[in-house]
Amino acid sequence: MTRRRKHREPHERARLSQDATPANPMMIAQRISRARAVANSDVVAQIVAAAEQRTGRPRMIPLDAVFAAFVFHATSRPHAMTTSGVCASLKTLTRDDLLRLGIPACDRIRYKRVHSGWRAIRRVLERGFLMAHDHDLEADESTGEVLPCPDGCPYVPVNLDEILTELVQASIPTEFERPTGVAIDGTDIESHTRPHRKRVDAQGRAFWSIDHDAKWGHRTATSRRPTELHLGYEAHVATYIPPVDGAPIPQLVAGVALRPGVRLRSSAAIAVLDALKFITEALLDRGYTT
């Protein structure tokens, strides 16, 4: 006698965090428009320019379209950010939708093509990218400090915190008047990997899963769950706030910085403020000052 296995929907098989909430529902056209707005931003154009190979056969899926595909998927299932999940989201689109997303007509969406593009983008983000100077550097003879670049110099040093914040800013309409105040708080992000016992890599660094950057963090108890540990990261999110006695404004995220576990909170807050530049007021809890 055999037992029939109960059929379970894909979303039921996925193991989500206890804090997981459904993404804000948006129409497919809205998700595509938001994904292309991010992919068309200046910071993504610089990343793509740094990641593009100058020789060999052109990619079947351009790198800016790969970027847009990941953003499109994130607006639906942010807790399942895997390449296979991105491919599954793309396969639900019509040919016209794929063209609007920037993916040219092809026979099928292949995992290898999407993952290859993502690896090229990740290599640039991991090592950082740099737009070189178009002039000779000059220094002050008395202090030794390098003099500022002349107007029009394309030199752009960018770190990951600035890239994340620029991507967030790219999704905000240009006609929205940015306030000068933000509130910063952290939220945990679980790693996509399963933890195991502590191990040490060749460089002597401890790791607890195949995701070597993930560290253990602490979740404070809420009415929905007890105090617990999680393996992953903490996203330090800056949200626009109105001035004192000012009118209410939309609750929009202004920038974000990612840190492993619950470490380096102060540096994360400073990094977000540096990336936003025109902030005159910031509200933070004591976790960032102690």
Phi and psi restraints in degrees (value plus and minus 20) as a CYANA .aco file:
   2 THR   PHI    -132.1   -92.1
   2 THR   PSI     132.7   172.7
   3 ARG   PHI    -126.0   -86.0
   3 ARG   PSI     113.4   153.4
   4 ARG   PHI     -99.1   -59.1
   4 ARG   PSI     111.3   151.3
   5 ARG   PHI     -97.2   -57.2
   5 ARG   PSI     111.8   151.8
   6 LYS   PHI     -85.3   -45.3
   6 LYS   PSI     108.8   148.8
   7 HIS   PHI     -91.2   -51.2
   7 HIS   PSI     113.3   153.3
   8 ARG   PHI    -145.6  -105.6
   8 ARG   PSI     117.8   157.8
   9 GLU   PHI     -87.9   -47.9
   9 GLU   PSI     134.1   174.1
  10 PRO   PHI     -74.8   -34.8
  10 PRO   PSI     -59.8   -19.8
  11 HIS   PHI     -90.8   -50.8
  11 HIS   PSI     -41.6    -1.6
  12 GLU   PHI     -97.4   -57.4
  12 GLU   PSI     -49.8    -9.8
  13 ARG   PHI     -95.4   -55.4
  13 ARG   PSI     -44.8    -4.8
  14 ALA   PHI     -90.5   -50.5
  14 ALA   PSI     113.2   153.2
  15 ARG   PHI    -114.6   -74.6
  15 ARG   PSI      89.6   129.6
  16 LEU   PHI    -125.5   -85.5
  16 LEU   PSI     141.5   181.5
  17 SER   PHI     -84.1   -44.1
  17 SER   PSI     135.5   175.5
  18 GLN   PHI     -85.0   -45.0
  18 GLN   PSI     -41.3    -1.3
  19 ASP   PHI    -110.3   -70.3
  19 ASP   PSI     -18.7    21.3
  20 ALA   PHI     -83.5   -43.5
  20 ALA   PSI     115.0   155.0
  21 THR   PHI    -150.2  -110.2
  21 THR   PSI     129.8   169.8
  22 PRO   PHI     -80.2   -40.2
  22 PRO   PSI     123.3   163.3
  23 ALA   PHI     -85.5   -45.5
  23 ALA   PSI     134.1   174.1
  24 ASN   PHI     -78.0   -38.0
  24 ASN   PSI     104.2   144.2
  25 PRO   PHI     -87.3   -47.3
  25 PRO   PSI     110.3   150.3
  26 MET   PHI    -156.9  -116.9
  26 MET   PSI     134.1   174.1
  27 MET   PHI     -90.3   -50.3
  27 MET   PSI     136.2   176.2
  28 ILE   PHI     -78.9   -38.9
  28 ILE   PSI     -61.0   -21.0
  29 ALA   PHI     -82.2   -42.2
  29 ALA   PSI     -57.8   -17.8
  30 GLN   PHI     -87.7   -47.7
  30 GLN   PSI     -60.3   -20.3
  31 ARG   PHI     -85.5   -45.5
  31 ARG   PSI     -59.9   -19.9
  32 ILE   PHI     -85.3   -45.3
  32 ILE   PSI     -62.9   -22.9
  33 SER   PHI     -82.0   -42.0
  33 SER   PSI     -61.9   -21.9
  34 ARG   PHI     -86.4   -46.4
  34 ARG   PSI     -61.7   -21.7
  35 ALA   PHI     -82.7   -42.7
  35 ALA   PSI     -61.6   -21.6
  36 ARG   PHI     -90.9   -50.9
  36 ARG   PSI     -51.4   -11.4
  37 ALA   PHI     -82.0   -42.0
  37 ALA   PSI     -60.4   -20.4
  38 VAL   PHI     -89.9   -49.9
  38 VAL   PSI     -64.3   -24.3
  39 ALA   PHI     -85.2   -45.2
  39 ALA   PSI     -46.5    -6.5
  40 ASN   PHI    -108.6   -68.6
  40 ASN   PSI     -20.1    19.9
  41 SER   PHI     -90.5   -50.5
  41 SER   PSI     140.6   180.6
  42 ASP   PHI     -82.7   -42.7
  42 ASP   PSI     -60.6   -20.6
  43 VAL   PHI     -86.2   -46.2
  43 VAL   PSI     -58.1   -18.1
  44 VAL   PHI     -88.3   -48.3
  44 VAL   PSI     -58.0   -18.0
  45 ALA   PHI     -80.5   -40.5
  45 ALA   PSI     -57.5   -17.5
  46 GLN   PHI     -90.5   -50.5
  46 GLN   PSI     -59.2   -19.2
  47 ILE   PHI     -83.8   -43.8
  47 ILE   PSI     -65.1   -25.1
  48 VAL   PHI     -82.9   -42.9
  48 VAL   PSI     -61.7   -21.7
  49 ALA   PHI     -82.5   -42.5
  49 ALA   PSI     -56.1   -16.1
  50 ALA   PHI     -95.4   -55.4
  50 ALA   PSI     -45.2    -5.2
  51 ALA   PHI    -113.6   -73.6
  51 ALA   PSI     -38.9     1.1
  52 GLU   PHI     -87.7   -47.7
  52 GLU   PSI     116.5   156.5
  53 GLN   PHI    -101.2   -61.2
  53 GLN   PSI     120.5   160.5
  54 ARG   PHI    -110.1   -70.1
  54 ARG   PSI     -30.8     9.2
  55 THR   PHI    -147.7  -107.7
  55 THR   PSI     145.7   185.7
  56 GLY   PHI      70.3   110.3
  56 GLY   PSI    -199.8  -159.8
  57 ARG   PHI     -92.5   -52.5
  57 ARG   PSI     118.8   158.8
  58 PRO   PHI     -81.9   -41.9
  58 PRO   PSI     131.9   171.9
  59 ARG   PHI     -88.8   -48.8
  59 ARG   PSI     123.5   163.5
  60 MET   PHI     -88.0   -48.0
  60 MET   PSI     -54.7   -14.7
  61 ILE   PHI    -137.4   -97.4
  61 ILE   PSI      92.6   132.6
  62 PRO   PHI     -78.1   -38.1
  62 PRO   PSI     134.3   174.3
  63 LEU   PHI     -85.4   -45.4
  63 LEU   PSI     -54.8   -14.8
  64 ASP   PHI     -86.4   -46.4
  64 ASP   PSI     -51.1   -11.1
  65 ALA   PHI     -91.5   -51.5
  65 ALA   PSI     -54.6   -14.6
  66 VAL   PHI     -83.1   -43.1
  66 VAL   PSI     -63.8   -23.8
  67 PHE   PHI     -77.9   -37.9
  67 PHE   PSI     -67.8   -27.8
  68 ALA   PHI     -82.7   -42.7
  68 ALA   PSI     -56.2   -16.2
  69 ALA   PHI     -84.1   -44.1
  69 ALA   PSI     -61.5   -21.5
  70 PHE   PHI     -88.0   -48.0
  70 PHE   PSI     -59.0   -19.0
  71 VAL   PHI     -85.7   -45.7
  71 VAL   PSI     -61.3   -21.3
  72 PHE   PHI     -79.0   -39.0
  72 PHE   PSI     -65.6   -25.6
  73 HIS   PHI     -85.8   -45.8
  73 HIS   PSI     -58.4   -18.4
  74 ALA   PHI     -84.5   -44.5
  74 ALA   PSI     -46.5    -6.5
  75 THR   PHI     -96.1   -56.1
  75 THR   PSI     -25.0    15.0
  76 SER   PHI    -135.7   -95.7
  76 SER   PSI     -69.1   -29.1
  77 ARG   PHI    -152.2  -112.2
  77 ARG   PSI      53.8    93.8
  78 PRO   PHI     -86.5   -46.5
  78 PRO   PSI     -38.9     1.1
  79 HIS   PHI    -109.4   -69.4
  79 HIS   PSI     -17.1    22.9
  80 ALA   PHI    -150.8  -110.8
  80 ALA   PSI      38.7    78.7
  81 MET   PHI    -105.7   -65.7
  81 MET   PSI      60.0   100.0
  82 THR   PHI    -144.9  -104.9
  82 THR   PSI     137.9   177.9
  83 THR   PHI     -82.8   -42.8
  83 THR   PSI     -59.0   -19.0
  84 SER   PHI     -84.6   -44.6
  84 SER   PSI     -55.8   -15.8
  85 GLY   PHI     -85.4   -45.4
  85 GLY   PSI     -59.4   -19.4
  86 VAL   PHI     -82.7   -42.7
  86 VAL   PSI     -64.4   -24.4
  87 CYS   PHI     -81.4   -41.4
  87 CYS   PSI     -60.1   -20.1
  88 ALA   PHI     -83.5   -43.5
  88 ALA   PSI     -59.3   -19.3
  89 SER   PHI     -85.1   -45.1
  89 SER   PSI     -60.1   -20.1
  90 LEU   PHI     -86.3   -46.3
  90 LEU   PSI     -54.0   -14.0
  91 LYS   PHI     -90.4   -50.4
  91 LYS   PSI     -33.8     6.2
  92 THR   PHI    -104.9   -64.9
  92 THR   PSI     -28.1    11.9
  93 LEU   PHI    -109.0   -69.0
  93 LEU   PSI     133.6   173.6
  94 THR   PHI     -99.9   -59.9
  94 THR   PSI     150.3   190.3
  95 ARG   PHI     -82.3   -42.3
  95 ARG   PSI     -58.5   -18.5
  96 ASP   PHI     -85.2   -45.2
  96 ASP   PSI     -59.1   -19.1
  97 ASP   PHI     -83.6   -43.6
  97 ASP   PSI     -61.5   -21.5
  98 LEU   PHI     -82.9   -42.9
  98 LEU   PSI     -59.8   -19.8
  99 LEU   PHI     -84.3   -44.3
  99 LEU   PSI     -60.6   -20.6
 100 ARG   PHI     -85.5   -45.5
 100 ARG   PSI     -49.9    -9.9
 101 LEU   PHI     -96.9   -56.9
 101 LEU   PSI     -34.6     5.4
 102 GLY   PHI      85.8   125.8
 102 GLY   PSI     -15.8    24.2
 103 ILE   PHI    -114.9   -74.9
 103 ILE   PSI      97.6   137.6
 104 PRO   PHI     -87.5   -47.5
 104 PRO   PSI     142.8   182.8
 105 ALA   PHI     -81.4   -41.4
 105 ALA   PSI     105.4   145.4
 106 CYS   PHI    -163.4  -123.4
 106 CYS   PSI     149.4   189.4
 107 ASP   PHI     -86.8   -46.8
 107 ASP   PSI     -57.4   -17.4
 108 ARG   PHI    -184.0  -144.0
 108 ARG   PSI     140.1   180.1
 109 ILE   PHI    -102.6   -62.6
 109 ILE   PSI      96.7   136.7
 110 ARG   PHI    -126.4   -86.4
 110 ARG   PSI     117.0   157.0
 111 TYR   PHI     -77.2   -37.2
 111 TYR   PSI     -63.2   -23.2
 112 LYS   PHI     -79.9   -39.9
 112 LYS   PSI     -60.3   -20.3
 113 ARG   PHI     -87.7   -47.7
 113 ARG   PSI     -63.2   -23.2
 114 VAL   PHI     -87.7   -47.7
 114 VAL   PSI     -64.9   -24.9
 115 HIS   PHI     -88.0   -48.0
 115 HIS   PSI     -55.6   -15.6
 116 SER   PHI     -82.6   -42.6
 116 SER   PSI     -62.5   -22.5
 117 GLY   PHI     -84.5   -44.5
 117 GLY   PSI     -60.9   -20.9
 118 TRP   PHI     -85.1   -45.1
 118 TRP   PSI     -58.8   -18.8
 119 ARG   PHI     -83.7   -43.7
 119 ARG   PSI     -58.1   -18.1
 120 ALA   PHI     -83.9   -43.9
 120 ALA   PSI     -61.6   -21.6
 121 ILE   PHI     -86.3   -46.3
 121 ILE   PSI     -62.4   -22.4
 122 ARG   PHI     -84.4   -44.4
 122 ARG   PSI     -57.5   -17.5
 123 ARG   PHI     -80.1   -40.1
 123 ARG   PSI     -60.1   -20.1
 124 VAL   PHI     -86.7   -46.7
 124 VAL   PSI     -62.9   -22.9
 125 LEU   PHI     -88.0   -48.0
 125 LEU   PSI     -54.0   -14.0
 126 GLU   PHI     -91.2   -51.2
 126 GLU   PSI     -59.5   -19.5
 127 ARG   PHI    -114.2   -74.2
 127 ARG   PSI     -29.0    11.0
 128 GLY   PHI      60.4   100.4
 128 GLY   PSI     138.0   178.0
 129 PHE   PHI    -153.5  -113.5
 129 PHE   PSI     136.4   176.4
 130 LEU   PHI    -163.6  -123.6
 130 LEU   PSI     105.5   145.5
 131 MET   PHI    -107.1   -67.1
 131 MET   PSI     100.9   140.9
 132 ALA   PHI     -91.6   -51.6
 132 ALA   PSI     139.6   179.6
 133 HIS   PHI     -88.6   -48.6
 133 HIS   PSI     131.3   171.3
 134 ASP   PHI    -127.6   -87.6
 134 ASP   PSI       2.9    42.9
 135 HIS   PHI    -172.9  -132.9
 135 HIS   PSI     145.9   185.9
 136 ASP   PHI     -96.2   -56.2
 136 ASP   PSI     119.8   159.8
 137 LEU   PHI     -96.7   -56.7
 137 LEU   PSI     120.9   160.9
 138 GLU   PHI    -143.9  -103.9
 138 GLU   PSI     127.5   167.5
 139 ALA   PHI    -146.4  -106.4
 139 ALA   PSI     134.7   174.7
 140 ASP   PHI     -94.5   -54.5
 140 ASP   PSI     102.4   142.4
 141 GLU   PHI     -84.5   -44.5
 141 GLU   PSI     -49.2    -9.2
 142 SER   PHI    -102.7   -62.7
 142 SER   PSI     -55.0   -15.0
 143 THR   PHI    -127.8   -87.8
 143 THR   PSI     -41.6    -1.6
 144 GLY   PHI      61.6   101.6
 144 GLY   PSI     -18.9    21.1
 145 GLU   PHI     -97.7   -57.7
 145 GLU   PSI     122.4   162.4
 146 VAL   PHI     -91.3   -51.3
 146 VAL   PSI     112.6   152.6
 147 LEU   PHI     -94.0   -54.0
 147 LEU   PSI     132.4   172.4
 148 PRO   PHI     -79.1   -39.1
 148 PRO   PSI     131.8   171.8
 149 CYS   PHI     -92.4   -52.4
 149 CYS   PSI     129.7   169.7
 150 PRO   PHI     -89.8   -49.8
 150 PRO   PSI     142.5   182.5
 151 ASP   PHI     -79.6   -39.6
 151 ASP   PSI     117.2   157.2
 152 GLY   PHI      74.8   114.8
 152 GLY   PSI     -25.4    14.6
 153 CYS   PHI     -88.8   -48.8
 153 CYS   PSI     110.3   150.3
 154 PRO   PHI    -102.3   -62.3
 154 PRO   PSI     -16.5    23.5
 155 TYR   PHI     -77.0   -37.0
 155 TYR   PSI     103.9   143.9
 156 VAL   PHI    -161.6  -121.6
 156 VAL   PSI      80.5   120.5
 157 PRO   PHI    -106.2   -66.2
 157 PRO   PSI     108.3   148.3
 158 VAL   PHI    -151.7  -111.7
 158 VAL   PSI     113.9   153.9
 159 ASN   PHI    -126.6   -86.6
 159 ASN   PSI     155.1   195.1
 160 LEU   PHI     -84.9   -44.9
 160 LEU   PSI     -57.6   -17.6
 161 ASP   PHI     -82.7   -42.7
 161 ASP   PSI     -60.5   -20.5
 162 GLU   PHI     -87.2   -47.2
 162 GLU   PSI     -58.0   -18.0
 163 ILE   PHI     -83.5   -43.5
 163 ILE   PSI     -66.8   -26.8
 164 LEU   PHI     -81.3   -41.3
 164 LEU   PSI     -63.5   -23.5
 165 THR   PHI     -86.9   -46.9
 165 THR   PSI     -58.8   -18.8
 166 GLU   PHI     -84.4   -44.4
 166 GLU   PSI     -56.5   -16.5
 167 LEU   PHI     -85.6   -45.6
 167 LEU   PSI     -60.3   -20.3
 168 VAL   PHI     -83.4   -43.4
 168 VAL   PSI     -65.2   -25.2
 169 GLN   PHI     -83.3   -43.3
 169 GLN   PSI     -51.6   -11.6
 170 ALA   PHI     -86.0   -46.0
 170 ALA   PSI     -43.6    -3.6
 171 SER   PHI    -108.6   -68.6
 171 SER   PSI     -23.7    16.3
 172 ILE   PHI    -115.3   -75.3
 172 ILE   PSI     110.9   150.9
 173 PRO   PHI     -75.7   -35.7
 173 PRO   PSI     122.3   162.3
 174 THR   PHI     -86.1   -46.1
 174 THR   PSI     -46.1    -6.1
 175 GLU   PHI     -97.2   -57.2
 175 GLU   PSI     -29.5    10.5
 176 PHE   PHI     -93.7   -53.7
 176 PHE   PSI     104.8   144.8
 177 GLU   PHI     -99.0   -59.0
 177 GLU   PSI      92.4   132.4
 178 ARG   PHI     -89.9   -49.9
 178 ARG   PSI     104.2   144.2
 179 PRO   PHI     -88.2   -48.2
 179 PRO   PSI     147.5   187.5
 180 THR   PHI    -122.7   -82.7
 180 THR   PSI     -10.1    29.9
 181 GLY   PHI    -145.0  -105.0
 181 GLY   PSI     125.3   165.3
 182 VAL   PHI    -158.3  -118.3
 182 VAL   PSI     136.2   176.2
 183 ALA   PHI    -135.1   -95.1
 183 ALA   PSI     113.3   153.3
 184 ILE   PHI    -136.3   -96.3
 184 ILE   PSI     112.2   152.2
 185 ASP   PHI    -169.0  -129.0
 185 ASP   PSI     141.5   181.5
 186 GLY   PHI    -128.3   -88.3
 186 GLY   PSI     129.7   169.7
 187 THR   PHI    -157.8  -117.8
 187 THR   PSI     120.2   160.2
 188 ASP   PHI     -98.0   -58.0
 188 ASP   PSI     127.1   167.1
 189 ILE   PHI    -149.5  -109.5
 189 ILE   PSI      93.9   133.9
 190 GLU   PHI     -91.7   -51.7
 190 GLU   PSI     124.6   164.6
 191 SER   PHI     -88.0   -48.0
 191 SER   PSI     133.5   173.5
 192 HIS   PHI     -98.4   -58.4
 192 HIS   PSI     -22.6    17.4
 193 THR   PHI    -123.9   -83.9
 193 THR   PSI     142.9   182.9
 194 ARG   PHI    -112.8   -72.8
 194 ARG   PSI     109.7   149.7
 195 PRO   PHI     -91.4   -51.4
 195 PRO   PSI     131.7   171.7
 196 HIS   PHI    -154.9  -114.9
 196 HIS   PSI    -193.3  -153.3
 197 ARG   PHI     -86.7   -46.7
 197 ARG   PSI     140.9   180.9
 198 LYS   PHI     -84.1   -44.1
 198 LYS   PSI     115.0   155.0
 199 ARG   PHI    -153.7  -113.7
 199 ARG   PSI     148.1   188.1
 200 VAL   PHI    -147.0  -107.0
 200 VAL   PSI     112.8   152.8
 201 ASP   PHI    -106.9   -66.9
 201 ASP   PSI    -195.7  -155.7
 202 ALA   PHI     -84.4   -44.4
 202 ALA   PSI     -43.9    -3.9
 203 GLN   PHI    -110.1   -70.1
 203 GLN   PSI     -15.4    24.6
 204 GLY   PHI      62.2   102.2
 204 GLY   PSI      -7.8    32.2
 205 ARG   PHI    -114.1   -74.1
 205 ARG   PSI     116.0   156.0
 206 ALA   PHI     -97.7   -57.7
 206 ALA   PSI     124.5   164.5
 207 PHE   PHI    -166.4  -126.4
 207 PHE   PSI     136.1   176.1
 208 TRP   PHI    -142.8  -102.8
 208 TRP   PSI     -15.9    24.1
 209 SER   PHI    -182.2  -142.2
 209 SER   PSI     159.2   199.2
 210 ILE   PHI     -86.4   -46.4
 210 ILE   PSI     -40.2    -0.2
 211 ASP   PHI    -106.0   -66.0
 211 ASP   PSI      73.0   113.0
 212 HIS   PHI     -87.0   -47.0
 212 HIS   PSI     -40.5    -0.5
 213 ASP   PHI    -101.3   -61.3
 213 ASP   PSI     -39.6     0.4
 214 ALA   PHI     -92.0   -52.0
 214 ALA   PSI     119.4   159.4
 215 LYS   PHI    -149.1  -109.1
 215 LYS   PSI     144.3   184.3
 216 TRP   PHI     -95.6   -55.6
 216 TRP   PSI     116.4   156.4
 217 GLY   PHI    -147.9  -107.9
 217 GLY   PSI     151.1   191.1
 218 HIS   PHI    -139.6   -99.6
 218 HIS   PSI     108.0   148.0
 219 ARG   PHI    -120.9   -80.9
 219 ARG   PSI     108.1   148.1
 220 THR   PHI     -95.6   -55.6
 220 THR   PSI     123.6   163.6
 221 ALA   PHI     -84.4   -44.4
 221 ALA   PSI     123.6   163.6
 222 THR   PHI    -149.9  -109.9
 222 THR   PSI    -197.2  -157.2
 223 SER   PHI     -88.7   -48.7
 223 SER   PSI     -35.5     4.5
 224 ARG   PHI    -118.4   -78.4
 224 ARG   PSI     -42.5    -2.5
 225 ARG   PHI    -174.3  -134.3
 225 ARG   PSI     137.6   177.6
 226 PRO   PHI    -101.7   -61.7
 226 PRO   PSI     154.9   194.9
 227 THR   PHI     -83.7   -43.7
 227 THR   PSI     115.8   155.8
 228 GLU   PHI    -176.6  -136.6
 228 GLU   PSI     146.5   186.5
 229 LEU   PHI    -120.6   -80.6
 229 LEU   PSI     133.9   173.9
 230 HIS   PHI    -163.0  -123.0
 230 HIS   PSI     130.6   170.6
 231 LEU   PHI    -121.0   -81.0
 231 LEU   PSI     100.3   140.3
 232 GLY   PHI     143.8   183.8
 232 GLY   PSI    -149.0  -109.0
 233 TYR   PHI    -158.8  -118.8
 233 TYR   PSI     153.2   193.2
 234 GLU   PHI    -146.6  -106.6
 234 GLU   PSI     104.6   144.6
 235 ALA   PHI    -114.0   -74.0
 235 ALA   PSI     101.1   141.1
 236 HIS   PHI    -116.8   -76.8
 236 HIS   PSI      87.8   127.8
 237 VAL   PHI    -126.2   -86.2
 237 VAL   PSI     107.9   147.9
 238 ALA   PHI    -120.0   -80.0
 238 ALA   PSI     107.4   147.4
 239 THR   PHI    -138.2   -98.2
 239 THR   PSI     116.4   156.4
 240 TYR   PHI     -83.3   -43.3
 240 TYR   PSI     120.7   160.7
 241 ILE   PHI    -148.0  -108.0
 241 ILE   PSI     131.0   171.0
 242 PRO   PHI     -97.3   -57.3
 242 PRO   PSI     140.2   180.2
 243 PRO   PHI     -88.2   -48.2
 243 PRO   PSI     146.3   186.3
 244 VAL   PHI     -78.6   -38.6
 244 VAL   PSI     111.5   151.5
 245 ASP   PHI      45.0    85.0
 245 ASP   PSI      -5.9    34.1
 246 GLY   PHI    -105.9   -65.9
 246 GLY   PSI     147.5   187.5
 247 ALA   PHI     -93.6   -53.6
 247 ALA   PSI     131.3   171.3
 248 PRO   PHI     -80.1   -40.1
 248 PRO   PSI     129.2   169.2
 249 ILE   PHI    -149.5  -109.5
 249 ILE   PSI     141.9   181.9
 250 PRO   PHI     -79.3   -39.3
 250 PRO   PSI     121.1   161.1
 251 GLN   PHI    -101.9   -61.9
 251 GLN   PSI      67.2   107.2
 252 LEU   PHI    -128.1   -88.1
 252 LEU   PSI     119.1   159.1
 253 VAL   PHI     -93.8   -53.8
 253 VAL   PSI     113.0   153.0
 254 ALA   PHI    -119.2   -79.2
 254 ALA   PSI     -53.8   -13.8
 255 GLY   PHI    -187.6  -147.6
 255 GLY   PSI     149.6   189.6
 256 VAL   PHI    -173.4  -133.4
 256 VAL   PSI     126.1   166.1
 257 ALA   PHI    -152.4  -112.4
 257 ALA   PSI     121.6   161.6
 258 LEU   PHI    -133.0   -93.0
 258 LEU   PSI     113.5   153.5
 259 ARG   PHI    -155.2  -115.2
 259 ARG   PSI     128.0   168.0
 260 PRO   PHI     -91.0   -51.0
 260 PRO   PSI     118.0   158.0
 261 GLY   PHI      39.4    79.4
 261 GLY   PSI    -151.4  -111.4
 262 VAL   PHI    -140.4  -100.4
 262 VAL   PSI      18.4    58.4
 263 ARG   PHI    -120.7   -80.7
 263 ARG   PSI     138.7   178.7
 264 LEU   PHI      35.4    75.4
 264 LEU   PSI      23.8    63.8
 265 ARG   PHI     -86.2   -46.2
 265 ARG   PSI     -62.3   -22.3
 266 SER   PHI     -82.2   -42.2
 266 SER   PSI     -64.4   -24.4
 267 SER   PHI     -85.8   -45.8
 267 SER   PSI     -52.6   -12.6
 268 ALA   PHI     -85.7   -45.7
 268 ALA   PSI     -63.9   -23.9
 269 ALA   PHI     -83.8   -43.8
 269 ALA   PSI     -63.1   -23.1
 270 ILE   PHI     -84.1   -44.1
 270 ILE   PSI     -59.0   -19.0
 271 ALA   PHI     -82.8   -42.8
 271 ALA   PSI     -61.0   -21.0
 272 VAL   PHI     -85.6   -45.6
 272 VAL   PSI     -63.0   -23.0
 273 LEU   PHI     -84.7   -44.7
 273 LEU   PSI     -59.1   -19.1
 274 ASP   PHI     -84.5   -44.5
 274 ASP   PSI     -58.2   -18.2
 275 ALA   PHI     -90.0   -50.0
 275 ALA   PSI     -51.6   -11.6
 276 LEU   PHI    -100.6   -60.6
 276 LEU   PSI     -47.9    -7.9
 277 LYS   PHI      50.0    90.0
 277 LYS   PSI     -80.0   -40.0
 278 PHE   PHI    -115.2   -75.2
 278 PHE   PSI      27.1    67.1
 279 ILE   PHI    -127.0   -87.0
 279 ILE   PSI     108.4   148.4
 280 THR   PHI    -130.1   -90.1
 280 THR   PSI     -31.9     8.1
 281 GLU   PHI    -163.4  -123.4
 281 GLU   PSI     114.9   154.9
 282 ALA   PHI    -158.1  -118.1
 282 ALA   PSI     113.4   153.4
 283 LEU   PHI    -127.6   -87.6
 283 LEU   PSI     104.4   144.4
 284 LEU   PHI    -157.7  -117.7
 284 LEU   PSI     133.1   173.1
 285 ASP   PHI    -108.0   -68.0
 285 ASP   PSI     157.5   197.5
 286 ARG   PHI     -89.1   -49.1
 286 ARG   PSI     -33.4     6.6
 287 GLY   PHI     -83.9   -43.9
 287 GLY   PSI     -39.4     0.6
 288 TYR   PHI    -114.8   -74.8
 288 TYR   PSI     -27.5    12.5
 289 THR   PHI    -139.2   -99.2
 289 THR   PSI     -24.8    15.2
